[in-house]
Amino acid sequence: MVWVAIAGVGLQTPVASAGDGIVLEAYTGQRPDDASRLLSPVLDELAAKGFVAGSEVVGRKFESRVSRRAMIGAGLGDDFGEQVEKGHKAWIGGQFEQAVKILAPLVDSAHANPGSFAQNQALREKLLKALVALALSQQRMGDPSATRQTFGEILRSFPDTVLSRASYGPEAFTLFEEVRKEAATSGRGRLAIKVSNDSAAVFINERFLNVGSSTKGDLLPGEYRVFAQLGKQPSRSHRVVVKANEEAAVTIDAGFDAAVHGSPKWTGFLFREQAEREKLESTYAAAFANSIDARAVVVVGIDNVRGRPAVVGSLINLMNGREIRRASLGLDPDPSADRLRALARFLAGENAVPGIDIQIAGDAASAPVGTGEGVQIADLGDSREAGMWGGWKYVSGGLAVGALAVGGYLLATDGDCADDACNDLKNNTAAGWAVLGGGIAMTGITVYLLIRSDGKTPKRSAYVVPTGDGAFAAFATRF
């Protein structure tokens, strides 16, 4: 597949509106106590350039669309089973409103802490008991919509469940069977699960599935919670929507999940070691941004530059996870607010001012905006890894030129005399077109190799990137 880009330089369009780009923070070890103070001018200036940051916007969007922690704090409380029994007794006693008040938060807490079930699968029976009592209490309170939703959760998480007519009554039995039949006629879906470590145990809706990557079929449509556990360490809990007659897919990368940080103060990455941060920070940032359809991503934080602490920032290419721009400001002494804002403007695409330590000053206009494509979590790896041997484009180019020349010669001499007496004529038509066709094919291969000389193949067809007073626009097609 070859892409041909037609760029329009100097096309003036409005810059990206607020919310188009995101800002992530990154640190090695722990976040410094003064990070919020130091980064505040940077974040404020980036916000003016269309980049949003923080847990309320970036963190919440990632958690709702992609994944969240598999355990909050210590996980489910030790009294989870006791509270389920309390809610169940309230239902039996006809205290349906009280039962809902007790059981609904318990179910939400269980879904927010799937990692607790990896450590104790017996908790699933308690959860099923809570779901059944909750659904029947909702039914008795005259809320059929909530009842159907809870029944649907039971069927996805506990597909073998059967409500006894004698135990729960004919009305509950009939409604449950209606929901089951509706689900059966809507079709089934499949879920392909890929884990970065094939020794990890995989769980779907808190139920152990298997060890390693696999595909689970015959799933009812709806939302599923998927996570993996390696030893005693759970991954993040990934939310996946399975549709009827379709296959959904999720990739769980243990390293990525371990690095992602979300808290009320900030959203981004915490790396255990500096080498890990240097290798993966930009790739992880691109994967994070693509997963929530962000159109651009800037990473800021505190790091050591040439052995001294500094505020650092980088603009990341969403297509290949490489840094386009990178600069820093030393912290001895602390830089002024104006200098920090200037750093932000440089990262957003403007020209640098004196005093900023620039490590990479690529053209921001060369960065395609995000569409959810580009580097995904499944593509994670060393973004600095070299592509194929660069000499192939020269070999194919030489072959292309030679084949075109020979093919052209054969066609040009077709019908010429083959001997001095001209008793025989040359018949070069078939050979000429064959060689010429090979030359055309090699030309296409050469163009392809030239375009992907960095080892990555573009995936987008159009992009618009903010510049200082307008934007750079381009259109790409493929053949």
C-alpha positions in Angstrom: 0.0 0.0 0.0 1.5 3.4 -1.0 0.3 6.8 0.0 0.8 9.9 -2.0 0.5 13.2 -0.1 -0.4 16.4 -1.7 0.4 19.2 0.7 -1.0 22.7 0.7 1.5 25.0 2.3 0.4 28.4 3.6 -3.3 27.5 3.7 -4.7 29.7 6.5 -7.4 28.0 8.6 -8.3 28.5 12.2 -6.1 26.8 14.8 -7.4 23.8 16.7 -10.2 24.6 19.1 -10.0 23.8 22.8 -10.3 20.1 23.5 -8.6 19.0 20.2 -5.3 18.2 21.9 -4.4 16.8 25.3 -1.6 17.2 27.8 -0.2 14.3 29.7 2.4 14.5 32.5 5.2 12.0 32.9 7.7 11.3 35.7 10.2 8.8 36.9 9.5 7.4 40.4 7.2 9.9 42.1 5.8 13.2 41.0 7.7 16.1 42.7 5.7 18.0 45.3 6.3 21.3 43.4 5.2 20.0 40.0 1.8 21.6 40.0 3.3 25.0 40.8 6.0 24.7 38.2 3.8 23.4 35.4 0.8 25.7 36.0 2.0 28.4 33.5 2.8 25.7 30.9 -0.6 24.1 31.2 -2.4 27.5 31.2 -0.7 28.5 28.0 -1.3 25.1 26.3 -5.0 25.4 27.2 -5.0 28.7 25.3 -3.6 26.8 22.3 -6.3 24.1 22.4 -4.7 21.5 24.7 -6.7 20.2 27.7 -5.3 18.4 30.7 -6.3 16.9 34.1 -8.4 14.2 35.4 -11.8 15.8 34.9 -11.4 15.9 31.1 -8.5 13.7 30.0 -8.5 11.1 32.8 -12.3 10.6 32.9 -12.5 10.2 29.1 -9.8 7.6 29.2 -11.4 5.7 32.0 -14.8 5.7 30.4 -13.6 4.7 27.0 -10.6 2.5 27.6 -9.7 1.3 31.0 -9.6 2.0 34.7 -7.8 0.5 37.7 -8.8 -3.0 38.4 -8.8 -2.3 42.2 -9.5 0.8 44.1 -7.4 1.0 47.2 -7.5 -2.4 48.9 -10.4 -3.6 46.7 -13.8 -4.8 48.0 -14.3 -4.4 51.7 -14.1 -7.5 53.9 -17.8 -7.0 54.7 -18.9 -7.4 51.1 -20.6 -10.7 51.7 -22.3 -9.5 54.9 -23.7 -6.4 53.1 -25.0 -8.6 50.3 -26.8 -10.7 52.8 -28.2 -7.6 54.4 -29.6 -6.4 51.1 -30.9 -9.8 50.3 -32.8 -10.0 53.6 -34.3 -6.5 52.9 -35.7 -7.9 49.6 -37.1 -11.0 51.3 -38.7 -8.8 53.9 -40.4 -6.6 51.3 -38.2 -3.6 51.9 -37.5 -3.1 48.3 -36.3 0.5 48.4 -33.9 -0.3 51.2 -32.7 -3.4 49.3 -31.9 -1.2 46.2 -30.1 1.4 48.4 -27.9 -1.4 49.8 -27.3 -3.6 46.8 -26.9 -1.0 43.9 -23.7 0.5 45.5 -22.4 -3.0 46.2 -22.8 -4.0 42.6 -21.1 -0.8 41.4 -18.2 -1.4 43.8 -17.8 -5.0 42.6 -17.7 -3.8 39.0 -15.1 -1.1 39.9 -12.9 -3.7 41.6 -12.7 -6.8 39.3 -9.2 -7.5 40.6 -10.7 -8.6 43.9 -12.5 -11.5 42.1 -9.2 -12.7 40.6 -8.0 -13.2 44.2 -11.2 -14.8 45.3 -13.5 -16.3 42.7 -16.0 -17.3 45.4 -17.0 -13.7 45.6 -18.8 -14.2 42.3 -21.6 -16.1 44.0 -22.1 -13.2 46.3 -22.3 -10.9 43.4 -24.8 -13.0 41.6 -27.0 -13.1 44.8 -26.8 -9.3 44.9 -27.7 -8.9 41.3 -30.8 -11.2 41.5 -32.1 -9.5 44.6 -31.4 -6.0 43.1 -33.3 -6.9 39.9 -36.3 -8.3 41.7 -36.4 -5.3 44.1 -36.3 -3.0 41.1 -39.2 -5.0 39.6 -41.3 -4.7 42.7 -40.7 -1.0 42.8 -42.2 -0.7 39.3 -39.0 0.0 37.4 -39.0 -2.5 34.5 -36.2 -0.7 32.6 -33.8 -1.0 35.5 -34.8 -4.6 36.0 -34.1 -5.5 32.4 -30.7 -3.8 32.6 -29.8 -5.8 35.7 -31.1 -9.0 34.1 -28.9 -8.3 31.1 -25.9 -7.9 33.3 -26.7 -11.3 34.9 -27.0 -13.0 31.5 -23.6 -11.6 30.3 -21.8 -12.4 33.5 -23.6 -15.5 34.6 -25.0 -17.0 31.4 -26.1 -20.3 33.0 -28.3 -18.6 35.5 -31.9 -19.8 35.8 -34.5 -18.1 38.0 -36.7 -20.6 39.8 -40.5 -19.9 39.3 -41.1 -21.4 42.7 -38.5 -19.3 44.5 -38.9 -16.0 42.8 -42.5 -16.0 41.5 -44.0 -16.3 38.1 -43.7 -12.6 37.3 -39.9 -12.5 37.9 -39.5 -15.8 36.1 -41.4 -14.6 33.0 -39.6 -11.3 32.8 -36.2 -12.9 33.1 -37.0 -15.4 30.3 -38.2 -12.6 28.1 -34.9 -10.8 28.5 -33.1 -14.1 27.8 -35.1 -14.7 24.6 -34.6 -11.1 23.4 -30.9 -11.5 23.9 -30.8 -14.9 22.1 -32.6 -13.5 19.0 -30.3 -10.4 18.8 -27.3 -12.5 17.8 -24.0 -13.3 19.4 -20.6 -11.6 19.2 -17.0 -12.5 19.6 -14.2 -10.9 21.6 -10.5 -11.3 20.7 -8.2 -10.7 23.6 -4.5 -10.2 23.2 -2.2 -10.0 26.2 1.4 -8.9 26.1 2.4 -11.7 28.4 0.9 -15.1 27.5 1.4 -16.4 31.1 -1.2 -13.8 32.3 -4.6 -15.0 33.5 -7.5 -13.4 31.6 -10.9 -12.5 33.2 -14.1 -11.4 31.6 -16.7 -9.9 33.8 -14.8 -11.1 36.9 -14.9 -14.7 35.6 -11.6 -16.6 34.8 -11.4 -17.3 31.1 -8.0 -18.8 30.4 -4.2 -18.1 30.4 -2.8 -16.1 27.5 -4.3 -14.5 24.4 -7.5 -16.0 23.0 -10.9 -15.4 21.3 -14.2 -15.8 23.2 -17.2 -16.4 21.1 -20.9 -16.8 21.8 -21.1 -13.6 23.8 -24.3 -11.6 24.3 -24.2 -8.1 23.0 -23.2 -5.5 25.6 -20.4 -4.1 27.7 -17.8 -6.4 29.2 -15.0 -5.8 31.7 -11.8 -7.5 30.7 -8.5 -7.6 32.7 -5.5 -9.8 33.0 -3.5 -10.8 36.1 0.2 -11.7 36.1 1.1 -13.2 39.5 -0.6 -10.9 42.0 -0.5 -7.8 39.8 -3.8 -7.1 37.9 -3.8 -5.0 34.7 -6.2 -2.2 34.3 -9.8 -3.2 33.7 -10.7 -2.6 30.0 -14.2 -1.9 29.0 -15.2 -3.5 25.7 -18.5 -3.2 23.8 -19.4 -6.4 22.0 -22.0 -6.1 19.2 -24.1 -8.8 17.7 -22.6 -10.7 14.7 -19.3 -8.7 15.1 -15.9 -9.3 16.6 -14.5 -6.8 19.2 -10.9 -6.7 20.1 -8.8 -5.6 23.1 -5.1 -5.6 23.7 -3.8 -5.6 27.3 -0.2 -4.4 27.5 1.0 -4.9 31.1 3.7 -2.3 30.9 1.4 0.3 29.5 -1.3 -0.4 32.2 1.3 -0.2 34.9 2.6 3.1 33.7 -0.8 4.9 33.3 -1.6 7.1 36.2 -4.9 8.8 37.0 -5.7 10.9 40.1 -7.6 14.0 41.0 -4.4 16.0 40.6 -3.0 14.8 37.3 -3.2 12.3 34.4 -0.2 10.7 32.6 2.5 8.2 33.3 4.7 7.1 36.2 7.8 5.1 35.1 9.9 3.0 37.5 13.2 3.7 35.8 14.7 6.5 33.7 15.6 4.1 30.9 12.1 2.8 30.7 10.8 6.4 30.5 13.2 7.4 27.7 12.3 4.3 25.7 8.5 4.3 26.1 7.2 7.8 27.1 6.5 9.1 23.6 5.1 5.8 22.3 2.8 5.5 25.3 1.6 9.1 25.0 0.7 8.5 21.3 -1.2 5.3 22.2 -3.1 7.1 25.0 -4.1 9.9 22.8 -5.2 7.7 19.9 -7.3 5.6 22.2 -9.5 8.6 23.1 -9.4 10.1 19.6 -7.3 13.1 20.7 -6.0 15.2 17.7 -2.6 16.1 19.3 -0.7 15.3 22.5 2.0 17.1 24.5 3.9 15.5 27.3 5.2 17.7 30.1 7.0 16.9 33.4 10.1 17.2 35.5 13.2 15.3 34.4 17.0 15.5 34.5 18.6 17.2 31.5 22.4 16.9 31.3 22.4 15.9 35.0 20.3 18.8 36.2 16.5 19.0 37.0 14.4 20.8 34.4 10.8 21.3 33.2 10.6 19.2 30.1 8.0 19.0 27.3 7.6 17.3 24.0 5.1 17.3 21.1 4.4 13.7 19.9 3.6 12.4 16.4 0.4 10.4 16.8 1.2 8.3 13.7 4.5 6.8 14.9 4.9 7.8 18.5 8.0 9.9 17.9 8.9 13.3 19.3 8.5 16.2 16.9 9.6 18.9 19.3 11.3 18.6 22.6 12.7 21.4 24.9 13.4 22.1 28.5 14.0 24.9 31.1 16.5 24.4 33.9 15.3 24.6 37.5 18.3 26.3 39.0 16.9 28.8 39.6 13.3 28.3 38.8 12.3 29.8 35.4 9.9 32.7 35.2 6.3 32.3 34.4 6.9 34.1 31.0 9.6 31.7 30.1 7.4 28.7 31.0 4.6 30.1 28.8 7.1 30.5 26.0 8.1 26.8 26.4 4.4 25.9 26.0 4.1 28.1 22.9 7.1 26.4 21.3 5.6 22.9 22.0 2.4 24.1 20.4 4.2 25.0 17.2 5.4 28.5 17.5 9.0 29.7 17.1 11.3 29.4 20.1 12.5 32.4 22.1 16.1 32.7 23.6 16.7 30.8 26.8 14.8 27.6 26.0 17.0 24.5 25.7 15.8 22.9 22.5 16.6 19.2 22.0 14.4 18.6 18.9 12.9 21.4 16.8 10.9 19.5 14.1 8.3 21.2 12.0 5.0 20.9 13.9 3.2 21.1 10.6 4.5 17.7 9.7 2.5 16.1 12.5 -0.9 14.6 11.4 -3.8 15.3 13.7 -5.3 12.3 15.4 -8.3 10.3 14.3 -8.0 7.4 16.7 -5.6 5.7 14.3 -1.8 5.8 14.4 0.1 4.2 17.2 -2.3 2.0 19.2 -1.8 0.1 22.4 -1.3 -3.1 20.3 1.5 -1.4 18.4 3.6 -0.5 21.4 7.3 -0.9 21.1 10.5 1.1 20.9 9.6 4.1 18.7 13.3 4.5 17.9 13.6 1.1 16.3 15.0 1.3 12.8 13.0 0.2 9.8 14.2 -2.1 7.0 17.6 -1.7 5.4 17.5 1.7 3.7 19.4 0.5 0.6 16.5 -1.4 -0.8 15.0 1.7 -2.3 18.2 2.3 -4.3 18.2 -1.3 -5.5 14.6 -1.2 -6.6 15.1 2.2 -8.1 18.0 1.0 -10.2 16.0 -2.0 -11.4 13.1 0.2 -12.2 15.2 2.5 -14.4 16.8 -0.4 -16.1 13.6 -2.2 -16.8 11.9 1.0 -18.1 14.8 1.6 -20.4 15.0 -1.9 -21.7 11.2 -2.1 -22.1 11.2 1.2 -24.0 14.0 0.0 -26.3 12.2 -3.2 -27.1 9.0 -1.5 -28.0 10.8 1.2 -30.0 12.6 -1.5 -32.1 9.5 -3.6 -32.6 9.1 -4.3 -36.3 12.7 -3.3 -37.3 14.8 -5.5 -39.5 16.3 -8.5 -37.8 19.1 -9.0 -40.4 20.9 -7.1 -43.1 18.7 -8.4 -45.9 15.6 -7.5 -43.8 14.2 -11.0 -44.4 13.0 -11.2 -40.9 11.4 -8.5 -38.6 11.8 -8.2 -34.9 8.7 -9.1 -32.8 9.4 -7.4 -29.4 5.8 -6.5 -28.4 5.2 -9.1 -25.8 8.7 -8.9 -24.3 8.7 -5.1 -24.4 5.4 -4.7 -22.6 6.4 -7.4 -20.0 9.7 -5.7 -19.2 8.0 -2.2 -19.2 5.3 -3.5 -16.8 8.0 -4.8 -14.5 9.7 -1.4 -14.5 6.4 0.3 -13.6 5.9 -2.2 -10.7 9.5 -1.6 -9.5 8.8 2.2 -9.7 5.8 1.7 -7.4 7.9 -0.3 -5.0 10.6 2.4 -5.0 8.0 5.1 -4.2 6.7 2.9 -1.4 10.1 2.4 0.1 11.0 6.1 -0.1 7.8 7.0 1.8 8.2 4.4 4.5 12.0 4.9 4.9 11.5 5.5 8.6 10.0 2.1 9.0 6.5 3.3 9.5 3.6 3.3 7.0 1.2 6.3 7.2 -2.4 5.6 7.9 -4.2 8.9 7.5 -5.7 10.5 4.5 -5.9 14.1 5.6 -4.6 16.4 8.3 -4.6 20.0 9.5 -2.0 21.1 12.0 -2.1 24.5 13.9 0.8 26.9 13.2 1.6 30.3 14.5 -1.0 32.3 12.5 -3.0 29.6 10.7 -2.5 26.0 9.8 -0.7 23.6 7.4 -3.1 21.4 5.5 -2.5 18.3 3.5 -4.4 15.6 1.7 -3.2 12.0 1.1 -4.4 9.2 -1.0 -3.2 5.7 -1.8 -2.8 3.4 -4.8 
